Amino acid sequence: MANFDKADIEKLIDGVLPWATVQSMMTSPKDADRFDRYVEILSQRVDWNDRILLPLTPSLYIVAKNGERVVKCRCGHEFGDYRVNWKISSLINVRDTAESLGEVYVGREAPDASWMQLREYICPGCGTQLEVEAVPRGCPPDFDFLPDLDTFYRDWLGRPLPDSVEFEDRTPSVIEGWSRGLSGSGRSGAAASSENGSSSNGDGPGADYGKPLPTLDGLTKEFYDFCRAGELRFQRCSNCGQWRHVPREMCAECGSFAWAWERSSGRGTLFSWTVVERALHPDFEEETPYAVVVVEMDEGVRVISRMLDTPPESLQIDMPVRVVFDHVADGVALPKFRPVAVSTRRGSWRPRAALELPPTIRYQIEDHVAIVTIDRSDSMNALTRDMLTALDDVFVDFEADDDLWVAILTASGDRAFCTGMDLKEAIPLLTSGDSLGYDDPTKRQFSDVFKPIIAAVNGYCVAGGLEMLAGTDLRVAAEHAKFGLGEVRWGLVPAGGSHIRLPRQIPWAVVMEMLLTGEPIDAARAYDIGLVNRVVPADKLMDAARELARQICRNGPLAVRTSKEIAVRGLGLDAGFVLEKALAARVFASDDAREGPRAFAEKRDPQFTGQ
Amino acid sequence: MKSQACIVGIGQTEYCRAPGSGMSQLGLHLQASARAIADAGLEPAAIDGIMPFPNLANAEEIAASLGCANLRFAATIHTGGAAPVASLNLAAAAVTHGMADYVLLPAGWNGYSRTRVRQTVSTDVASIPGGAIARDYYLPYGFVAPPQWYSVIARRHMHEFKTRPEHLGAIAVAMRQHAQRNPAAVMYGRPLTLDDYMESPMLADPYRILDCCLETDGGAAVVVTSAERARDLPGTPVTIVGGASGQPYPADEITNRSDIFTTGLSIAAPQAFGRAGMTPDDIDAAMVYDCFTFEVLQQLEEIGFCKRGEGGEFVEGGRIAPGGALPVNTHGGLMSEAHVLGMNHVIEAVRQLRNEAAARQVADVETVAVTGWGDFGDGSIVILQRS
């Protein structure tokens, strides 16, 4: 029997397992622990700990949570019971006009909007497009996959799941709940309470949860039923449009009894909060300290709730948050909140306290200047994936903070500014065909930062280091700095934006020299061709960078920021970035792309075949 | 001049913590009531109106025990800690309109030895108006008790007006200083410094343990009658010159208020001063319902002793402490005398106006305001004057 190790499965998941291996995998009996390995790998790739029962799509999983089986996105957003089609709890972009269909189909390829519509299902938590569906108008959302989990675990894996559940599509009962809420004609209290008696599922709250639960009755039951289906809905007056919470029978603004449950944006800001150190209630004593928050929703209503995964010391009034649903007991999901990393309405939130940075990325503030330092000089300031992520986080924070006007990007030591990806980490990825880029083909490092970034180049600036430099605006270099893109020597291409950015920054012939020969240039030449603004002695590097920052900070921050945004967006780099990613993929999938890094690791000359 | 009502009798039990009062809850009501009736120079049979505090005792059992055979007016106002002062205002209306001649207002509980004060709401939240909302939308989040509910308002005040923990501490310290002059206070002989306060453990940030009222056993009662009847009684009557109650909007839910600092007292205070023909400047001392320090600060602002947002500065420098320009809670309040549901505040106001406050007597006191605060911010205020 063929045996495939974890690395093979990982490649299979990523779609980079060589075709011959895939074929042999498909034609031989399954190894007994294949499923567990598969799930183990998926579990390692998400940053939550709920047990994955089954993957649904590349982004969605069915997970076990407090006795419920819940659909959960990679980002942590939960859609509710897996027997309810998750699509009805997602954000849906419907293209049903010639104009909107024309945005994705060229010319006559576009379908006739009177016959067909396109629906894009988007995760409310992370904005990922989860599924696209082309269906006749009015067709209900396809319930693509409703697995019989109990049968699968019992008969195929030989270990039944605890608490087996009724295997049925529960979507219709949730939709039935909507139509009750959306009746629009209003109802009296008597009508509302008679309806809740005929509710379609009679599950009581879980007996072992052991904490107070809402009494699911009347309007409160309707509110929490939506939460259970992964939706935050508030009442909105059908007459005057006023939103309200907590639920009430009539509109206190205009006296109307007509209302509907309308979907909330799920976003808001912290109005106030407390950290409970003594619960004063036996059921909550063990949880202390815990933060209770008052969230002011974008709709204007306020809700009492809790923050998830947020240390109390990072809470701040006006901090932007978004809703998540905590399925605490069978049949009950409580809306709770997580911080949103970027500012929304007020733009003044400084989430620095919430940033968790590795020690290799330092982020300091001097007045209006953010100083970001790559601090890994013992490895030539090469970047690990964690460091790349941390850099992204830092610059999201920088961009969002109104008090920060300019960033200086530099590195520790005097040998290297940045030598690109850490090869120990990158080679196994590269040899498996990973291009190490962003999922979004139009995104590159700093491509969505419109405040000025000044690079202070303190040594070697090569490979990914130069790619990063190409995303900065003003550049100061130490006299000994060197600049180069040696990727082609190892059968690779610098797909981090260099092909698109550099020809717009320095002369064509020099770009080609650097890209095609892989030979570096020194600081003097970098200055001559206009790759850097200043070359200074190494000990004057930061002074020169700070001086530039000071000059910029004397100017109107909005004008500065807008000026850069116009200049950058005017270049229209997106199409080039998409092209770069698409074409680079053929290099990364080649044999040469494996041979190059392998030869580097084995310290020998590569044997390229051009295949 | 319209007819007025007076407080003619006051009575209280011993206030204590461990080992407890040794009496039943009803017993505390009865002992305090009997003493208040005797203080007025009346027999129990003369009492024809009873207004008990919500959910602790009922008029029927009190009347049956005391021997009030002529009961014709019984009512309870369901506004928690705002009820004693609100009841006083309603009792005044009752005696001036002939609905009753002598109204007894009793309150009492074993807040230390039986149901702890801290648990009264969290274990029986549905007992308060709006309790169903708290049950369904607050309790599941562990937001279960008044210090937690009010702490989010305190934090908002700190955010908007730069109110500091030291300001809250100044209130706790002032209450304790007053209690050092009141031998009946549970905290008599136990002084407190601002440092002690700042080191006290957090309960619901920004509230510390020492921001909270005490948990004690005790009962208190007063008797109200008309000014005409008061003249025939042996004691010195204290006149009710103005009073009002108010509710925040909405009163059954604490977060969805267009202005989070507008509470019942914001509505009640101007009415009470209007009826009395007075302004806050006329007040010589105030008995402010002090469930927590910040609620004192907020009520001082809403009564109008200072502008909104200036409460922190107002309480600094001993202004509300013994000898200050506006002594607040000269008995020590709920925080340092005892938690007798605010009825002890009414009794203290009467003592001050009768000149019976001994070591803590405020010099030349003529007018005292008493407030109540309950549930999600219900408010009440009464202005009392020496007759």
Chai-1 contact restraints between the chains, C-beta under 6 A:
chainA,res_idxA,chainB,res_idxB,connection_type,confidence,min_distance_angstrom,max_distance_angstrom,comment,restraint_id
A,P212,B,L139,contact,1.0,0.0,6.0,A-B,restraint_1
A,P212,B,P140,contact,1.0,0.0,6.0,A-B,restraint_2
A,L213,B,P140,contact,1.0,0.0,6.0,A-B,restraint_3
A,P214,B,D136,contact,1.0,0.0,6.0,A-B,restraint_4
A,P214,B,P140,contact,1.0,0.0,6.0,A-B,restraint_5
A,T215,B,D136,contact,1.0,0.0,6.0,A-B,restraint_6
A,T220,B,D136,contact,1.0,0.0,6.0,A-B,restraint_7
A,V246,B,I133,contact,1.0,0.0,6.0,A-B,restraint_8
A,V246,B,Y137,contact,1.0,0.0,6.0,A-B,restraint_9
A,V246,B,E253,contact,1.0,0.0,6.0,A-B,restraint_10
A,S272,B,V152,contact,1.0,0.0,6.0,A-B,restraint_11
A,S272,B,R155,contact,1.0,0.0,6.0,A-B,restraint_12
A,S272,B,R156,contact,1.0,0.0,6.0,A-B,restraint_13
A,T274,B,Q148,contact,1.0,0.0,6.0,A-B,restraint_14
A,T274,B,S151,contact,1.0,0.0,6.0,A-B,restraint_15
A,T274,B,V152,contact,1.0,0.0,6.0,A-B,restraint_16
A,T274,B,A204,contact,1.0,0.0,6.0,A-B,restraint_17
A,T274,B,D205,contact,1.0,0.0,6.0,A-B,restraint_18
A,V275,B,D205,contact,1.0,0.0,6.0,A-B,restraint_19
A,V276,B,Q148,contact,1.0,0.0,6.0,A-B,restraint_20
A,V276,B,A204,contact,1.0,0.0,6.0,A-B,restraint_21
A,E277,B,M202,contact,1.0,0.0,6.0,A-B,restraint_22
A,E277,B,L203,contact,1.0,0.0,6.0,A-B,restraint_23
A,R278,B,L203,contact,1.0,0.0,6.0,A-B,restraint_24
A,A279,B,G142,contact,1.0,0.0,6.0,A-B,restraint_25
A,L280,B,R118,contact,1.0,0.0,6.0,A-B,restraint_26
A,L280,B,S122,contact,1.0,0.0,6.0,A-B,restraint_27
A,L280,B,V144,contact,1.0,0.0,6.0,A-B,restraint_28
A,L280,B,A145,contact,1.0,0.0,6.0,A-B,restraint_29
A,H281,B,S122,contact,1.0,0.0,6.0,A-B,restraint_30
A,H281,B,V144,contact,1.0,0.0,6.0,A-B,restraint_31
A,F284,B,G142,contact,1.0,0.0,6.0,A-B,restraint_32
A,V292,B,Y141,contact,1.0,0.0,6.0,A-B,restraint_33
A,V292,B,F143,contact,1.0,0.0,6.0,A-B,restraint_34
A,V294,B,V152,contact,1.0,0.0,6.0,A-B,restraint_35
A,V294,B,T255,contact,1.0,0.0,6.0,A-B,restraint_36
A,R302,B,T255,contact,1.0,0.0,6.0,A-B,restraint_37
A,R302,B,N256,contact,1.0,0.0,6.0,A-B,restraint_38
A,I304,B,Y137,contact,1.0,0.0,6.0,A-B,restraint_39
A,I304,B,Y138,contact,1.0,0.0,6.0,A-B,restraint_40
A,I304,B,Y141,contact,1.0,0.0,6.0,A-B,restraint_41
A,I304,B,F143,contact,1.0,0.0,6.0,A-B,restraint_42
A,S305,B,Y141,contact,1.0,0.0,6.0,A-B,restraint_43
A,R306,B,Y141,contact,1.0,0.0,6.0,A-B,restraint_44
A,I317,B,H159,contact,1.0,0.0,6.0,A-B,restraint_45
A,L334,B,P140,contact,1.0,0.0,6.0,A-B,restraint_46
